[in-house]
Amino acid sequence: MLKRALVRSFWSAYDSLGVLVLGNLLWIVLTAPLLALLFFAGSPLYRAWPYVFYLCAIPVVFLGPPSAGLAAMARRLVDTGETSLSVFWTAVKHRLVRSVFLMTGAVLTTMIFSASFLFYA
């Protein structure tokens, strides 16, 4: 049964490979400016003042919605055997608030742990 499921998922992914590649490229286009801002602005600031680096964590919060869209595309592909880019945009719109809220929690938790580490180390 596992073999059948793996074979089926392989062939359905192979049939939708072009759409998945476009979805990944769309994810890169939406997140590359945020990651570039994080890297180019964060590195010099961190060397000067370690706590100012927390301002660069703001772009990380907005990495969630494109990731939710890509995950929705993959889920639709597994569930139905086909997917499209409209699934990506629909998931980004529907999961925008939830993904930003979850990423904010993750960023704040990381900031609290790193601040305590920098303070007590």
Salt bridges, closest charged atoms under 4 A:
ASP79 OD2 - ARG75 NE 3.44
